[in-house]
Each structure stands twice: as C-alpha cells, then as structure tokens.
C-alpha cells in the first residue's frame, strides 16, 4: 500500500483548536495561514495551552489574501474583522526573543475574558514557521504511530489533533517516520528534508476540543520511547524544512525516506 496523505490540520492562532482542511500551500516559511498569530502575557512571554487549556475550545480561521481573522467561541459567539497591526513588540517565545506586532481590535479582550487571564494577541514578525523556524516549516506523523500509541494507552484510538501536526499519512509502519530524519521526502507537490524528531510536552495530554487533561500521553510515550536515539526526548513525529514549495492535498502520495526511491529532480544538498 503506497503512503498517502490522510489529514491536514492548521490553526492561525497558536494553541487554538486545530481545524481540518482539504489542502495546504507551503513555502519556505511554512503555511501562511498556520500559527501566524500567538498570545502573550503581560510580561511578553508566549502563552499556550500547556497552562491555559481553554484555548483549545476556541476555533480560529484566517484568510491571508484578505487579511481577515475569525474567532469562534464555544458559547457560539463569533468575532470577525480585518487584521490591523499596532506597535512592535519583542516577545519571549520558549525563552527566546521573537519580534511581533500587536493586533489591534477586540481580539485580546475577547480571548482574555474567555480564558480568565489577561492575554494579548500578536502577529509573529519573524520569517519561518513560528515554532521552529524554517527548519521546522512542516510536521508529519503516521496513523500507524498513532495506532501504536493507542495500543499502549489501552484505548480504541487516540485523536491525532492532540499532537498538532500539519500532515498525517498512512501506508507506513508504526514509527517508520523516525528513520526519515536527514532524508528528502516528496509530499504532494512539496519537497522537504526531515530535520528532526518532535519532542512532546504536556499539551498533548489535553483533549483537543475541551482542553481538559484526560490522557497521560507523556507517561505512555515515555514508557516505550524515552531512551530512543532521537533528536528530542519523548519524540513522536518529525519536522522538516521545505526544499521545493508546493501544495499538499488529501490523498496525495508520499515518497522518499529510507528504503524507497529519492524524488525526481531534487538536489538533496
């Protein structure tokens, strides 16, 4: 069975609920509609669902062409408006400086009221994917890996959205993607080089829609993946850089990696 793309997930505001889409367009910086915005506290530090699980209950959509953002709250309220930028802000993103600009309007107050904590919405000013830079513009995980985790958790299934991956694929063995790091892959029209394994944190223990902690993913993953030769501890899935921009659609083929032919017309560098 050939490997194919089975799901694509994005969210324009980091830590809000993932939304399934039919296709994505990647350039060297990643998907322009994905994690374009994030939230900071009154000290300028990035805030995510690690400590504010209620962010998972908010659904965000964004049109880069129209520069229009929408937030939908679980009580049915919807906030939609053009994105207007204010002052430049130097934020701290996982302890590292990250340039950003404040997003003007009602966004910050609406989110703060919902989560019960003062937060400020900003747009990332750095080039590259907001979490890992251009080297991590794409993330990928296999369904077989998710099924193996479900077996270890003694659950019928584990929702892939817990792991907030951009691309899900099927047609490979469990954790086969671990061995692709350092290799070139072709996914749909996009060509990438896998750069590393994605280390996991407590966010993955939260339900992807309610934000409640309901599955101890780190304990389960640590039970069988803690001492592996991976680029990050307790790894689950991989990340990579874009060598050739393109579109990825549901059902697209995946080729490359270990044990299969290198994609045509790609200089591995």
C-alpha positions in Angstrom: 0.0 0.0 0.0 1.6 3.3 -1.0 2.0 6.1 1.6 -0.6 8.8 1.2 -1.8 12.0 3.0 -4.8 11.3 5.1 -5.3 14.5 7.1 -4.1 18.2 7.1 -4.6 20.4 10.1 -3.9 24.1 10.8 -4.7 26.8 13.2 -3.9 30.5 12.6 -3.7 31.4 16.3 -1.2 29.1 18.1 -2.9 26.8 20.7 -6.4 27.4 19.4 -8.3 24.3 18.2 -6.9 22.6 15.1 -9.1 22.7 12.0 -9.0 20.1 9.3 -8.5 21.4 5.7 -8.5 19.8 2.3 -5.2 21.3 1.1 -2.4 23.5 2.2 0.2 25.6 0.4 3.7 25.6 1.7 6.6 27.9 1.0 10.0 28.0 2.7 8.4 29.6 5.8 5.6 27.1 6.1 1.8 27.6 5.7 1.0 31.3 5.8 -2.4 30.6 7.5 -0.9 28.4 10.2 0.3 29.7 13.6 0.6 33.2 12.1 -0.6 34.7 15.5 0.1 33.8 19.1 -0.7 35.1 22.6 1.5 36.7 25.2 1.1 37.6 28.8 1.7 41.0 30.5 5.4 40.2 30.6 5.6 39.5 26.9 6.0 35.7 27.2 4.2 33.4 24.8 1.3 31.6 26.4 -0.1 28.3 25.1 -2.4 25.5 26.1 0.2 24.0 28.5 -1.3 26.1 31.3 -4.4 27.6 29.6 -6.3 24.6 28.3 -9.4 26.8 27.5 -7.5 28.0 24.4 -8.3 24.6 22.8 -12.0 25.5 22.8 -11.6 28.5 20.5 -11.6 27.9 16.7 -9.7 30.4 14.6 -9.7 30.9 10.8 -7.7 33.3 8.7 -7.6 34.4 5.1 -4.1 35.7 4.3 -5.3 37.1 1.0 -8.0 39.2 2.7 -6.1 39.7 6.0 -9.2 38.7 7.8 -9.3 36.8 11.1 -12.3 35.0 12.8 -12.5 33.6 16.3 -15.4 31.3 17.2 -16.0 30.7 21.0 -17.7 27.6 22.4 -20.8 29.6 23.5 -21.5 30.4 19.9 -20.0 33.9 19.9 -18.1 34.8 16.7 -15.6 37.7 16.3 -14.6 38.5 12.8 -12.6 41.5 11.5 -9.7 42.7 9.4 -6.3 42.3 10.9 -4.9 45.7 11.9 -1.4 46.0 13.4 -0.2 48.3 16.1 3.2 48.6 17.9 6.2 46.4 17.5 6.6 44.0 20.5 9.7 42.0 21.4 8.2 38.8 22.9 9.7 35.7 24.5 8.9 32.5 22.7 10.0 29.5 24.7 12.5 31.8 26.4 13.9 33.2 23.1 13.3 36.7 21.7 10.7 36.8 19.0 9.7 40.0 17.1 6.0 40.5 16.8 3.4 43.2 16.3 0.3 43.8 18.4 -3.0 43.0 16.7 -5.5 45.9 17.3 -9.2 45.5 18.0 -11.3 43.4 20.3 -9.3 40.1 20.0 -7.2 40.3 23.1 -10.1 41.3 25.4 -12.4 38.6 24.0 -9.8 35.9 24.5 -8.8 37.2 27.9 -12.5 37.2 29.0 -12.9 33.6 27.8 -9.8 32.1 29.5 -10.0 34.3 32.6 -6.5 35.6 32.2 -5.1 38.8 30.6 -3.6 37.9 27.2 -2.6 39.9 24.2 -2.8 38.8 20.5 0.2 39.4 18.4 1.3 38.5 14.9 4.7 36.9 14.5 7.2 39.2 12.8 10.0 36.6 12.2 10.3 34.7 8.9 9.8 31.0 9.1 7.3 28.8 11.0 6.6 30.4 14.3 7.6 27.4 16.5 10.8 26.0 14.9 11.8 28.5 12.2 12.2 27.5 8.6 13.9 24.2 9.6 10.6 23.1 11.0 8.2 24.5 8.5 6.4 21.2 8.2 5.5 18.4 10.7 4.4 14.9 9.9 3.1 11.8 11.7 1.8 8.4 10.6 -1.5 6.8 11.5 0.3 3.6 12.3 2.3 5.5 15.0 -1.0 6.9 16.4 -2.4 3.3 16.4 0.6 2.0 18.3 0.2 4.7 20.9 -3.5 3.8 21.3 -2.5 0.2 21.9 0.0 1.3 24.6 -2.7 3.5 26.1 -5.2 0.7 26.0 -7.6 3.0 24.1 -9.6 2.3 20.9 -7.9 5.3 19.3 -6.0 8.5 20.1 -7.1 11.8 18.4 -4.2 12.9 16.2 -5.1 16.6 16.9 -3.5 16.2 20.4 -0.1 16.3 18.6 -0.9 19.4 16.5 0.8 18.0 13.4 0.4 19.6 10.0 0.4 16.4 7.9 -0.8 12.9 8.7 0.0 10.0 6.5 -1.0 6.3 6.1 0.7 3.4 4.4 3.8 3.0 6.5 4.7 1.0 9.6 4.4 2.4 13.1 7.2 5.0 13.8 8.7 4.4 10.4 9.0 8.1 10.1 11.6 8.1 12.8 14.1 6.8 10.3 13.4 9.6 7.8 15.3 12.3 9.6 18.1 13.5 7.3 16.4 12.3 4.2 14.4 14.0 1.4 10.7 13.4 1.0 8.1 14.4 -1.6 4.6 15.0 -0.2 2.2 16.1 -2.9 4.0 18.9 -4.8 6.2 19.8 -1.9 9.7 18.5 -1.4 11.2 18.6 2.1 14.1 17.4 4.1 13.3 15.9 7.5 15.4 17.7 10.1 14.4 16.2 13.4 12.0 14.4 15.7 9.3 16.4 17.5 9.7 16.2 21.3 6.5 16.2 23.3 5.1 18.2 26.2 2.1 18.2 28.5 -0.2 20.0 25.9 -0.7 16.5 24.3 -2.4 15.3 27.4 -5.3 17.8 26.8 -8.4 16.9 24.9 -8.1 18.7 21.5 -11.5 20.3 21.8 -12.2 20.7 25.5 -8.7 21.4 26.8 -9.2 19.0 29.7 -6.3 16.8 30.7 -7.7 13.3 30.0 -4.9 11.2 28.7 -1.4 11.0 30.2 0.4 10.9 26.9 3.9 11.7 28.2 3.8 8.8 30.7 2.6 6.5 28.0 5.1 7.7 25.4 7.9 7.7 27.9 7.1 4.1 28.7 8.3 2.9 25.3 10.0 5.8 23.6 12.1 7.6 26.3 15.5 6.1 25.5 15.5 6.1 21.7 18.1 7.7 19.6 16.0 10.7 18.6 16.9 14.4 18.2 14.5 15.3 21.1 13.3 13.3 24.1 9.9 11.6 24.2 9.6 12.1 20.4 6.5 11.5 18.4 6.5 12.5 14.7 9.1 14.5 12.7 9.6 18.0 11.4 11.4 19.3 8.3 12.4 22.2 6.0 10.9 23.0 2.6 13.2 22.4 -0.3 10.6 23.0 -3.0 7.4 24.8 -2.2 4.1 23.4 -3.4 0.6 22.3 -2.5 -0.4 19.2 -0.5 -3.9 17.8 -0.8 -5.7 14.9 0.8 -4.8 11.7 -0.9 -1.5 12.9 -2.3 1.3 10.4 -2.5 4.3 10.4 -0.1 7.7 9.2 -1.4 11.3 9.3 -0.3 12.7 8.5 3.1 14.5 5.2 3.8 14.2 2.2 1.6 12.3 3.9 -1.3 13.5 6.0 -4.3 14.6 9.6 -3.9 12.1 12.0 -5.5 12.9 13.1 -9.1 14.7 16.4 -9.9 15.6 17.2 -6.3 19.1 18.2 -5.2 19.5 16.8 -1.7 22.2 19.5 -1.0 
